[in-house]
Amino acid sequence: MKVLVDTSVWSLALRRGRQSASAPAVDLRNLISDGRVRMIGPIRQEILSGIRDEAQFRELEVHLAAFPDLPITTADHVTAAQFFNLCRTKGIQGSNTDFLICAVAIHHTLAIFTTDNDFTLYAAHLPIVLHGRT
């Protein structure tokens, strides 16, 4: 199954030091090698946000260009809003981006690869598949 990789995993993999050798970082490298990684614009934006050094920003931008953005449709935004509302009625808060990730993953039949435990809460109420979790 192809995988939509959340910012939390990218951040671990892109850090220098021990975290870049963590299990999620190694798993991401394997997924990249297998051609299974997918990207959306909001995740790209989160990854690139906060990089102060222009040269580092440009280098990362070039590396991420290997992962073209999946299209996000109006229906995806509507689904994300429905997911937000559903989870809110269950007492679960989440970001608009998180629910957009869920909507796009369902639309494109993708697993979500994240270290963000909020997605485990969403999965109790949404038909999402979390990579590496059973």
C-alpha positions as CSV (number, residue, x, y, z in Angstrom):
1,M,0.0,0.0,0.0
2,K,1.2,3.5,-0.8
3,V,1.7,5.8,2.2
4,L,1.0,9.4,3.0
5,V,3.9,10.5,5.3
6,D,3.0,13.0,8.0
7,T,5.3,15.9,9.0
8,S,6.1,14.2,12.3
9,V,7.9,11.3,10.4
10,W,9.7,13.6,8.0
11,S,10.9,15.8,10.9
12,L,12.5,12.7,12.6
13,A,14.1,11.5,9.4
14,L,15.5,14.9,8.5
15,R,17.1,15.6,11.8
16,R,20.8,15.0,12.3
17,G,22.0,12.6,15.0
18,R,20.3,9.7,16.6
19,Q,16.7,10.6,15.6
20,S,17.6,10.1,11.9
21,A,18.4,6.5,12.8
22,S,15.1,5.9,14.6
23,A,12.7,3.2,13.5
24,P,10.3,5.6,11.8
25,A,13.2,7.3,9.9
26,V,14.5,3.9,8.7
27,D,11.0,2.8,7.7
28,L,10.6,6.1,5.7
29,R,13.9,5.4,3.9
30,N,12.6,1.9,3.0
31,L,9.3,3.3,1.8
32,I,11.1,5.9,-0.4
33,S,13.3,3.1,-1.9
34,D,10.1,1.1,-2.7
35,G,8.5,4.1,-4.3
36,R,5.5,4.1,-1.9
37,V,5.7,7.6,-0.4
38,R,3.1,10.2,-1.3
39,M,3.0,13.9,-0.5
40,I,0.5,16.7,-0.3
41,G,1.1,20.4,-0.3
42,P,0.1,21.1,3.3
43,I,2.7,18.6,4.6
44,R,5.3,20.0,2.3
45,Q,4.5,23.5,3.7
46,E,4.9,22.3,7.3
47,I,8.2,20.6,6.5
48,L,9.6,23.7,4.9
49,S,8.2,26.2,7.5
50,G,10.6,27.4,10.1
51,I,13.9,26.8,8.2
52,R,15.8,30.0,8.7
53,D,18.8,29.2,6.5
54,E,18.0,29.9,2.9
55,A,20.5,27.4,1.6
56,Q,19.1,24.6,3.8
57,F,15.6,25.6,2.7
58,R,16.5,25.4,-1.0
59,E,18.3,22.1,-0.6
60,L,15.3,20.5,1.2
61,E,12.9,22.0,-1.3
62,V,14.9,20.3,-4.1
63,H,14.9,16.9,-2.3
64,L,11.2,17.1,-1.6
65,A,10.6,17.8,-5.3
66,A,11.0,14.1,-5.9
67,F,7.6,13.7,-4.3
68,P,4.9,15.5,-6.4
69,D,1.8,16.7,-4.5
70,L,-1.3,14.6,-4.9
71,P,-4.2,16.8,-6.0
72,I,-6.5,17.9,-3.2
73,T,-10.1,18.4,-4.3
74,T,-13.1,20.4,-3.0
75,A,-14.6,17.0,-1.9
76,D,-11.4,16.3,0.1
77,H,-11.9,19.6,2.0
78,V,-15.6,18.8,2.6
79,T,-14.7,15.4,3.9
80,A,-12.0,16.8,6.1
81,A,-14.6,19.2,7.6
82,Q,-17.0,16.3,8.2
83,F,-14.2,14.4,9.9
84,F,-13.5,17.4,12.1
85,N,-17.1,17.7,13.1
86,L,-17.5,14.0,13.7
87,C,-14.4,13.8,15.9
88,R,-15.4,16.9,17.7
89,T,-18.8,15.3,18.7
90,K,-16.7,12.5,20.1
91,G,-14.6,14.9,22.2
92,I,-11.6,14.6,19.9
93,Q,-9.8,17.8,18.8
94,G,-7.6,17.9,15.8
95,S,-6.1,20.3,13.3
96,N,-7.6,21.1,9.9
97,T,-4.4,19.7,8.4
98,D,-4.8,16.4,10.2
99,F,-8.3,15.9,9.0
100,L,-7.3,16.9,5.5
101,I,-4.6,14.2,5.6
102,C,-7.2,11.7,6.7
103,A,-9.6,12.8,3.8
104,V,-6.8,12.6,1.2
105,A,-5.6,9.3,2.5
106,I,-9.1,7.8,2.1
107,H,-9.6,9.4,-1.3
108,H,-6.4,7.9,-2.7
109,T,-6.5,4.6,-0.7
110,L,-3.3,5.4,1.3
111,A,-2.1,4.5,4.7
112,I,-1.0,7.3,7.0
113,F,2.5,7.1,8.4
114,T,2.8,9.3,11.5
115,T,4.2,9.4,15.0
116,D,1.4,11.7,16.1
117,N,-0.8,9.8,18.5
118,D,-3.8,11.9,17.7
119,F,-4.2,9.8,14.5
120,T,-4.9,6.8,16.7
121,L,-7.8,8.7,18.3
122,Y,-9.1,9.6,14.8
123,A,-8.8,6.0,13.6
124,A,-11.3,4.9,16.3
125,H,-13.9,6.9,14.4
126,L,-12.6,7.4,10.8
127,P,-12.0,4.7,8.2
128,I,-8.2,5.5,8.0
129,V,-5.4,3.0,7.9
130,L,-2.3,3.8,9.9
131,H,1.0,2.5,8.5
132,G,2.8,0.1,10.9
133,R,-0.1,-0.2,13.3
134,T,-2.6,-3.0,13.6
